[in-house]
């Protein structure tokens, strides 16, 4: 949409017409899925250039989601850490409590334009499922959410939330019974029911045009920051920090800054129990390029190219791949990708609760933890902008369990 | 001319249809794969499609996914599949073998190395489900240079443009996916297939095999009346799943023989 056209040079060059970000991305799908993504690509190309569509999207973001989300100076936490000043982009204050809803609204609007009365989604922790169920209710659409049966068990509250919102939750029993299996199952549903079904993918991965489309819908985050940071601090930040699972909140905040080389872009992956333990979800830090779920990108895989099981305390980061644009930004050196362990993320989670009165999502706590790691090494005139991508109410059971507390 | 191309010419001259069974290599155990391949030939297979197991087989239904999971749990890998082919070739030089799988194991091995090893092992065709023609021109050219046919899928929803893309890059035969959805799904629309096959044959100038949704002798016969080849996969895997370990080979052979008989019962003047 227009939003992307305001940025020039390097970044507007990707993806190309076939969805390639350098050697990454593309549309590696079975022929059975081809017409579906082709139909989507054509419809989205038309919509992203349509002022009416953009105006409606912006209206919804303002009146339904509650945008713009504020930027908040986490002063007590910054002072405690010593060093750089840390600012938080408050995506946790959006309706439904995370950045996910921005994208769901965009895709549901597109589904309506394409006259698809049924939407489907995959979900790990349930956040994207809840966001999808929310917009499906808002637009009066049938909604089916695929969720690994293991995740259904772990995330009972979100399963109930989706049901309250009128969605059908289908537990997936195949494979590792987690997010990637839910994604496989959603793809199968789409292939079979493409005539009336729109597949709302929750992150900047999948076959073209998903990585482009989800970036477009999420890029409102960074666009707001471009305006808000100078208002608040007189300038743009020295670094923008965001957690990366599939990478949609990170692309959302990075996109507006990609063509400003003086702003460091830092993506934080889940190191789980440590990269050396093998129990992590850090595809960019520890994976190799390959093809999964319709795109070429960094993947966690074994020698034989089989996708391996991942681990993170944060279900939203527990995915063996990553959006292809992040793979490209890593290889070109424009963005840095680092990782943070479960323990570090938990520490940041608790610190933000106690010092700022904000319960962050465990996903976002990874970005916070990295800010906490580098802030003390920087002088107090440096500014770090962290994307606080979601609120942590959904995670209190996980955190309590780690502290040995049972409800 | 490749082994696949000459097979189709021979069958065409005889007015016969090719029978192409699919099994997943390594399912349920790696040491059963080569004996099973020989049993498929004994049951009347003209070409064997050998599935390369993958952890995330998105285009397949639950039956083939289960087969993939069993094979991986039993230690099968792309390298292991190629070893099976080489062992099969020790005693069978005639029956073409087509590997069918997903891109990532090939990417992990390296496209060039895979083509070389596949050629040495005696592979005749390769169908990579998630390599569309426009994303694998180099790979397809390398396969053809090694005497291996790059085989592509076409679907009921494929566009005219797609026919040309596939005609430009593919060879051997076309695998026509006869219904929307994934492997092992329920129903098959014979009228739709009958309408599409002649269009594809005219445009692509390759034999057309039909798969997805063929479950018994009757559906095989009806498809055989209009197609050059009949592909049957999920149903064979179910046969393996439902057999006692010492009966698997016999039951698969018996099942395939029924399909063979049904195909051979087709009046040779039909096509």
Interface residues (C-beta under 8 A of the other chain):
Chain A: X18 X26 X27 X28 X29 X30 X31 X32 X33 X34 X35 X38 X174 X175 X180 X181 X184 X187 X188 X191 X192 X194 X288 X289 X290 X291 X292 X293 X294 X299 X301 X303 X304 X305 X306 X307 X308
Chain B: X54 X55 X56 X57 X58 X59 X61 X62 X65 X66 X69 X72 X77 X78 X79 X102 X103 X104 X105 X106 X107 X108 X109 X129 X130 X131 X132 X134 X135 X152 X153 X154 X155 X157 X158 X159 X162 X177 X180 X181 X182 X185
